[in-house]
Every structure is written in structure tokens, then in C-alpha cells.
Amino acid sequence: MHITPESNGLAAASDPTRRDFIVRSAAAGSALALGWTLPGEAAAQAGLAGTELNIWVVVQPDDACVIRIARSEMGQGTLTGLAQLVAEELECDWAKVRTEQISPQRNLAAQRAWGEMGTGGSRGIRTSHDYVRRGGAAARLLLLQAAADDWKVPVAELRTRSGVVTHAASGRSARYGQLAGAAAKLPAPDLKAITLKNPRSWTVAGQPLKRLDTGDKLDGSKRYAIDVRLPGMLSAAIKACPVFGGKLVGFDAAKVGTRRGVRGVVRVNDHTVAVVADTWWRARTALDALPIQWDEGAGAAQSSATIAAHLRGGLDADNAFAQRSEGDARQAIAGAARKVEAVYSTPFLAHATMEPMNCTARITADVGEVWVPTQNAEASYAALSEESGLPLTRCAVHRLDLGGGFGRRGGNQDYVRQAVSVAKQFPGVPVQLIWSREEDQSQDFYRPISMCKLSAGLDASGALTGLHVRVSGQSINAYVAPQTVIDGKDRRQLQGFWSEPGDAQLGYSVPNLLVEYAMRNTHVPVGPWRGVNTNQNGVYMECFIDEVARAAGSDPLAFRRTLMGKHPKHLAVLNAAAERAGWGQPLPAGRHRGIAQFMGYGSYSAAVAEVSVNARGEVTVHRMVLALDCGHAVNPDQIAAQVEGSVAYGLSAALHGEITIDKGRVVERNFDSYPILRLAEFPKVETVIVPSYDFWGGVGEPTICVVTPSVLNAIHAATGKPVRSLPLKHVKLA
Amino acid sequence: MAKLHVNGLVREIDVEDDTPLLWVLREQIGLTGTKYGCGVAQCGACSVHINGEVRRSCSIPVSALGPNDRIVTIEGLSRDRSHPVQQAWAQVDVPQCGYCQSGQIMAAAALLAKKPKPSDADIDEAMTNICRCGTYQRIRAAVHVAAALPKPAQG
């Protein structure tokens, strides 16, 4: 099998793994729809009771509309946003909207009618808005036709509003619940022929509606996967070799086998051991007491210092992938009236989802089931099938909303495989695998480490004539799907510097531009991490452009504007942020502003930070204004929540976040050594949404790429010195 | 055998003395609203009230508690999500993923019981639980909203 990377360079972001391939191939096979043999699955596939108008909409007798959701909800609000899009076209009563999540086995049995389930890359809404809206619109057309048939009037004379069809001329009306039975018997409308509403006239979508999924988060009744309780369930605690690439040699099970509640010590795979007990606490304490022998392997010789040296070598190496080469940047810089050069670096980072990795599995000789928090339910499904050795038709994934995702629970279904491996050794008994926080910190797929050397040339008038960007660092694609990266040519690591519009385009025009990537992989596993690559590259580009502006004697905003004439959308959000923040207006004594703009995940972002640095060098971020053009704004309040979230995630990384390596393993194994931003450190955040209504951009990730550079630029303004490495806790500012 | 007073009921629990209250609540009593986050009293996802004080249950061994210690978990805060903090959280639409919110709500309820009209500085000092989704701004706003609502009935 060979998988071709997608042309946009986001190959790994789309999880082009064997697991997805398995599900896709199975869906394409015709025999599959016939052979469903999983007990209970038929009932599950019937879904919530009511009349199904199409795959997206079920109408219940009390007029409630059930809207089906294929994507994963991990706090980002996609469930509410997708429901708003369907409800907008359906014109149902929003107060009576319910949602139902589709399982991957149900999707597969229906030949993947619900499409892609992966939830990452800020794609949840932007890649499914069209078909979900058409689903809502088609259901409405059926209801209209049913009323028209019943009343013997033309459809054109009917109106719908809030779940009621009315005929003004005759004064008749009927509720959706009354019409659904007849509507469901009608032939489905041609989806392609449907004209969707103009988003400027939306009344349900586009509104700052409350989330649909808040209630049970207020009283502890919401069940996350970690809360699953099954009859006879056992618990497993797990430990993988702390050195990446190391192997499990052996363990002395007899030392813990007689402890209360312990049911077994099992080899999970060639580098992982687990203790299974009647409770997790007993499993975990037994695991801590278990003598384990590891073969740590070659990775044990690695440290943060060796990795840094490896990356530094990439900054000046002759051989690099020149992703953009326009004009002659080297020559322009060499001959420039003034040169600016700087080297920046960003560390490995852990995701630290609040709900640690966990999965519950029950495997018998013929059926495999998992209960799992997943950003990609189909990847979980394939992992279950592969690891259990059972065909997909005898496997079921019970997906639960995630206690945080941030890219950790997408393509890498390591915790699902582990749970299945353990449960296989206890046939028929459900086993709940929970990672300790220490395991979660130590066995992540980290945000890749990188460095960046930037050089710029200015002419005598202070105009930028040449820019050379050299990123040296680890490649996600090379880790996830090595066959997609040939000769280190991985453009994904240069997200935000691309020339083509639409996803992660550089917002500056420079006459002589060279953008290069020197791939420098390490033994540390890497993966997507909220806004990955644009958040590192945003720091590099946006802090450096401030340095260049200073060298040119220009105001950072004015200098950027001179480079953005051909990028009106980038410029518009920059101007929106500057205006709301009062750029150029006086500030209280000791406060300074920094600005940044960048693009990623299909949307345009800009930020202005207000910062002070005291005599001890301590930083306070007082206020941040963020502007976002995501094209269409489906729920402005949830967009604001995601912007606030990106500030928390980005600022936490900027101030505190760092995974270091010693003797091949992670040093920061819990929140005492990997501090997370807390409420007292959170600035006042103002979100300015600048929708241009002509594209669909992402929301969850884009703004994180401007959080850190705007803060660092404000610190530069305060101290007169640039900050070129992170986290700030290591940088002496006084 | 430990005797614990949880949400108004006395429970007899047969566990090892060093078992943290968190795991007794989750695994012995079946109250899963109190969450495991770090196990080292850093994140606050496991916050409960013990005798009216907010405490991190992951780091309290069951042997340190007696039947006279009144433990209240998120499930016992109100019968019907009517505690002012719960009402305010709904009004402000605070939660994102929601995993840390049991602990956040318990911390806020304890703060308001002591300081009915907390200042921003009071909130900074008391609300130290970790949220990875970034709901901090809404938590701050919701604490102020809760402070303006009628006080909860004494339970």
C-alpha cells in the first residue's frame, strides 16, 4: 500500500495512516453492508427514536429535531456549530434541537454516508459545512412537500419557521412532527440542486447561541471515557519504556502479584507493561512497586543538549529544502545597506489534556469493543480491529466526548491499541486503561522542536529587499508517515510561509525571498499540537519582522503595512486588531504594546498585547486584542471562546512550557515541573471577528500563532531586547 | 474499614489506608464527577469540600478522614444545578471540554461561601485550578455573576 500525500502539504494532518485506509477500503467494498453481525449493533444503528428524513435529520413526535454529528466534541464547540448550520437550513425550533453522534461502525455500514469523522486541523466545520447544510435544507424540502401534498397547494406558497409550515392564504399550519411521517416517504430532493441561504441572512447560524452541551458539565453527571463503568470491569495502569525507542526486557510479577486486588501483570507490546487490578489505584501502586528491566537502547544517549546541537547544524547546512525561492535573497542580503540576523528556538511541548489518555476495551473471541475519547473515531475503529485481530464488522467504537484533545487523540491511537492488547489477555472482561499524568507527560507525541535562522536586508531608505528564513527541526510527517517525506522535502513544517492563498499564506511580499527547511529528526515522537507549525513559525516570522522594523527605524505596524499591499485580508485583521487595541495611543506608565499577524488553518489572525516587565524581570500580560477573519462566523461567542482558549494554550507555552530530554527520556513528568498557566496569569482578552463572508476558515487553531509573538514583541518594546528563545521562565529580562 | 460522610450519607469503605479520597469517591462510591488530573494536588480537577473548605482529594489519604468530616462532591453541591455557581456557569457558558469544571465549580463555591463579593484579586488568589481549554476569563466573569445571585440554602 502506498499513500500519496495530499497536495496541500497537510498529509499527516489528514491522518493518512493505514488505519484510515482500512476503514476507507472497507467502506468501498460492497460485501460489507450485508454482513453486520455485531450483537446489539442493529439496535444502536436504529438511533434515537423518531422519523428519519435523511442521514442528518430525525424528527421526533414532539417536534424535536435530532441532528446527527459525525465530528468529535472536545470542548471546541463543533457540536453546537454544526447543529446550528443544519438547523439554519431546516428552520426547526432551536429550543428543541437534540444531537446524536454517529459511531464509525454505523458510518461504515452506511458506506461512510456521514463522511470524514476526523476532527483536527480546525477542519470540523470548514470541511463539512456544505453537506450538513444541504442535509438540513433537503429535510426542510421534504416537510414542505408533505404539507403541499396534504393541502393541495403549491410549495411556493408555503413558509417555514421554527418547526412549523404555514400556508398564509388558507391560514393552515402544521408542525414538523405532524408532517415527518409523510415527508419521510417522499423521494429525496437532489442535493446538488439546492440553493443554500446567503450566510449574511442567517438567523440561527451566525448567532452567539449558547452551547448545547453545557448542562451535565455543571453537576458531574457528564460521562467521559475515564468515567465508564461496566459490570465486572478491571482497571489497568501502564508504563512504557521511559526512553523512546527502548524495549521491555522483563519484569518480576511475583513481587506484586499477591497485592490486594491485583489480577495480573501483562506485557502490552515490546516496550510496555501493565498491571491489571480491581481498581486503578491498586493497579497503579502495584505498577510503581513492580521491578521492570528495560533495554533503553540508543536513545538513552540523547539529551536536550545533543538535540540542540543537531538542530543547530541544520541552520547553516548546505543541504536544505528550498520551499520558496523568489529572486535572489542571499545576494540581496549580502549587498544590502543594512543587515539583520537572528536565531530563534522553540522547545518540545506536551499536550497535557486534562483528561489523561484512557480507553476501556472488552474483547471476546468474536467481538471487540472500546469506549474511547478520540479525535478520529475511524482511526480508533481501525486500531481496535487491527490490534484485536477481529474484522471491522465485529468491532464497535463507543465514542465519548473528550476531556481535551489539542491534536493528541487523532491519528495516534496508541492508547486504544494498548487497551485492546491488555483486554485480549482477559477475554470477555472489560478493562479500563488509564494513564497516570506521569505517563501522559512522558509518552506524548510532542510539538516538534525547531530553530530558525532569519536574515534580512534593508536598503538605504529602510525598505526590506531580501529575506532568508531557514527552519531547522523535526518533521511530523516524517514521524507519522515517513513514506510521504522524500529528501526532507516537508513543506508542512513551513506552514505560514507558503505563497499560495487559502490556508497558511505568508502575508508579506518581499522582492527576494528564500524559505528553507532543514529536516532534523530526533528519537522523540512528535505530532500535531494546537496550531502546530504556525505557532512556532509565527514566533519566528513575527518577532523577526519587529527586529527588522526597529532596524529600519519604523513603527512595527507601519513597517508591516508596507509589505502587505498584496494581502488585503491579512492587512484587514492587522488593522482591526490595531484599531481596537488603540495602537499608537498612550498607555499607563510601564506598559508596552506588541503586535503580530500570521495565517494558519485557513484563517487570518492578528494580535496586540499589552505587557509590563517589572524590575525583577517578571512579565505581566494585561490585555490582548485578537482579530480573526475565519470567513463565515458560525457562532461568534464560541469563536471568542476558542480565541480565549488559544491565548491560554499559547501563553502557557510562552511563559512556562518546555519538555526537555535527559538520558533519552522526558524530564517534566507532572504539572509541578511542567507548569500550566493559571487564572491569575490570564489577561483580559478581547476578540474582534472580521468575517469577510467569502471563504470558510478554521477557528480552533488559527489565533494561537499570534499570541506568543505579540507578547514577545511587547516585551521587546519594554526591555529594548528581543526574546529569541522560549519559554520565558528561562529568559532574564532584568 | 473507613467511615466517610459523603454528600450527607455515611459510607463504610474497605480500602488500604493510603488510598486517596479521590479514588475512594471514584472507584468505591461511584461518584465520578470528581476528576483525576495530576495526582499531586497541582491541577484541582479533584477538588471537593471537606468541612466547607475546598481540598484536593487526590492527595488526602482516606486514613486522614473520619465520619465527622463532612465531604461534599460536585454531585452533592445541589440537587438540580441550582447552586448560584452552577447557575452562573450556565449563564456565562463557561465550560469547553468540561473536564476541569467540577473542580472549578467547587473552588468557586468555596470562595463565595467565605467571600460573598470577591474582588478580582480574591478570584486570582482562590481560583488556582488548571483549565487547558482556557475558560479563565469566563470563570472570572461567572464568579462575579454568582456573587450577585441569591445565596444557596444551607445544606
HADDOCK unambig.tbl for C-alpha pairs under 7 A between the chains (distance, minus, plus):
assign (segid A and resid 74 and name CA) (segid B and resid 97 and name CA) 5.22 0.50 0.50
assign (segid A and resid 75 and name CA) (segid B and resid 96 and name CA) 4.00 0.50 0.50
assign (segid A and resid 75 and name CA) (segid B and resid 97 and name CA) 3.50 0.50 0.50
assign (segid A and resid 76 and name CA) (segid B and resid 96 and name CA) 6.36 0.50 0.50
assign (segid A and resid 210 and name CA) (segid B and resid 93 and name CA) 6.45 0.50 0.50
assign (segid A and resid 211 and name CA) (segid B and resid 93 and name CA) 6.98 0.50 0.50
assign (segid A and resid 214 and name CA) (segid B and resid 90 and name CA) 6.87 0.50 0.50
assign (segid A and resid 214 and name CA) (segid B and resid 95 and name CA) 6.60 0.50 0.50
assign (segid A and resid 217 and name CA) (segid B and resid 98 and name CA) 5.40 0.50 0.50
assign (segid A and resid 217 and name CA) (segid B and resid 101 and name CA) 6.75 0.50 0.50
assign (segid A and resid 218 and name CA) (segid B and resid 81 and name CA) 6.77 0.50 0.50
assign (segid A and resid 218 and name CA) (segid B and resid 86 and name CA) 5.86 0.50 0.50
assign (segid A and resid 218 and name CA) (segid B and resid 101 and name CA) 6.98 0.50 0.50
assign (segid A and resid 218 and name CA) (segid B and resid 102 and name CA) 6.61 0.50 0.50
assign (segid A and resid 219 and name CA) (segid B and resid 74 and name CA) 5.63 0.50 0.50
assign (segid A and resid 219 and name CA) (segid B and resid 75 and name CA) 5.59 0.50 0.50
assign (segid A and resid 219 and name CA) (segid B and resid 81 and name CA) 6.23 0.50 0.50
assign (segid A and resid 219 and name CA) (segid B and resid 102 and name CA) 6.86 0.50 0.50
assign (segid A and resid 220 and name CA) (segid B and resid 32 and name CA) 6.97 0.50 0.50
assign (segid A and resid 220 and name CA) (segid B and resid 33 and name CA) 3.70 0.50 0.50
assign (segid A and resid 220 and name CA) (segid B and resid 34 and name CA) 6.92 0.50 0.50
assign (segid A and resid 220 and name CA) (segid B and resid 74 and name CA) 5.78 0.50 0.50
assign (segid A and resid 220 and name CA) (segid B and resid 75 and name CA) 5.85 0.50 0.50
assign (segid A and resid 220 and name CA) (segid B and resid 102 and name CA) 5.97 0.50 0.50
assign (segid A and resid 221 and name CA) (segid B and resid 33 and name CA) 6.08 0.50 0.50
assign (segid A and resid 227 and name CA) (segid B and resid 32 and name CA) 5.86 0.50 0.50
assign (segid A and resid 279 and name CA) (segid B and resid 27 and name CA) 6.59 0.50 0.50
assign (segid A and resid 281 and name CA) (segid B and resid 23 and name CA) 6.55 0.50 0.50
assign (segid A and resid 353 and name CA) (segid B and resid 132 and name CA) 6.63 0.50 0.50
assign (segid A and resid 354 and name CA) (segid B and resid 37 and name CA) 5.73 0.50 0.50
assign (segid A and resid 354 and name CA) (segid B and resid 99 and name CA) 6.55 0.50 0.50
assign (segid A and resid 354 and name CA) (segid B and resid 100 and name CA) 6.84 0.50 0.50
assign (segid A and resid 354 and name CA) (segid B and resid 132 and name CA) 6.51 0.50 0.50
assign (segid A and resid 355 and name CA) (segid B and resid 37 and name CA) 6.32 0.50 0.50
assign (segid A and resid 355 and name CA) (segid B and resid 99 and name CA) 6.57 0.50 0.50
assign (segid A and resid 356 and name CA) (segid B and resid 37 and name CA) 6.96 0.50 0.50
assign (segid A and resid 402 and name CA) (segid B and resid 97 and name CA) 6.60 0.50 0.50
assign (segid A and resid 403 and name CA) (segid B and resid 97 and name CA) 5.26 0.50 0.50
assign (segid A and resid 403 and name CA) (segid B and resid 98 and name CA) 6.71 0.50 0.50
assign (segid A and resid 403 and name CA) (segid B and resid 99 and name CA) 5.07 0.50 0.50
assign (segid A and resid 404 and name CA) (segid B and resid 97 and name CA) 5.81 0.50 0.50
assign (segid A and resid 437 and name CA) (segid B and resid 37 and name CA) 6.83 0.50 0.50
assign (segid A and resid 437 and name CA) (segid B and resid 38 and name CA) 5.20 0.50 0.50
assign (segid A and resid 644 and name CA) (segid B and resid 134 and name CA) 5.97 0.50 0.50
assign (segid A and resid 645 and name CA) (segid B and resid 133 and name CA) 5.12 0.50 0.50
assign (segid A and resid 645 and name CA) (segid B and resid 134 and name CA) 4.04 0.50 0.50
assign (segid A and resid 645 and name CA) (segid B and resid 135 and name CA) 6.68 0.50 0.50
assign (segid A and resid 648 and name CA) (segid B and resid 134 and name CA) 4.87 0.50 0.50
assign (segid A and resid 649 and name CA) (segid B and resid 132 and name CA) 6.62 0.50 0.50
assign (segid A and resid 649 and name CA) (segid B and resid 134 and name CA) 6.88 0.50 0.50
assign (segid A and resid 670 and name CA) (segid B and resid 38 and name CA) 6.71 0.50 0.50
assign (segid A and resid 671 and name CA) (segid B and resid 38 and name CA) 6.99 0.50 0.50
assign (segid A and resid 671 and name CA) (segid B and resid 42 and name CA) 6.21 0.50 0.50
assign (segid A and resid 672 and name CA) (segid B and resid 42 and name CA) 6.67 0.50 0.50
assign (segid A and resid 676 and name CA) (segid B and resid 130 and name CA) 6.83 0.50 0.50
assign (segid A and resid 678 and name CA) (segid B and resid 128 and name CA) 6.03 0.50 0.50
assign (segid A and resid 678 and name CA) (segid B and resid 129 and name CA) 6.89 0.50 0.50
assign (segid A and resid 678 and name CA) (segid B and resid 130 and name CA) 5.80 0.50 0.50
assign (segid A and resid 679 and name CA) (segid B and resid 124 and name CA) 6.20 0.50 0.50
assign (segid A and resid 679 and name CA) (segid B and resid 127 and name CA) 6.63 0.50 0.50
assign (segid A and resid 679 and name CA) (segid B and resid 128 and name CA) 6.44 0.50 0.50
assign (segid A and resid 679 and name CA) (segid B and resid 136 and name CA) 5.24 0.50 0.50
assign (segid A and resid 680 and name CA) (segid B and resid 124 and name CA) 4.48 0.50 0.50
assign (segid A and resid 682 and name CA) (segid B and resid 136 and name CA) 6.84 0.50 0.50
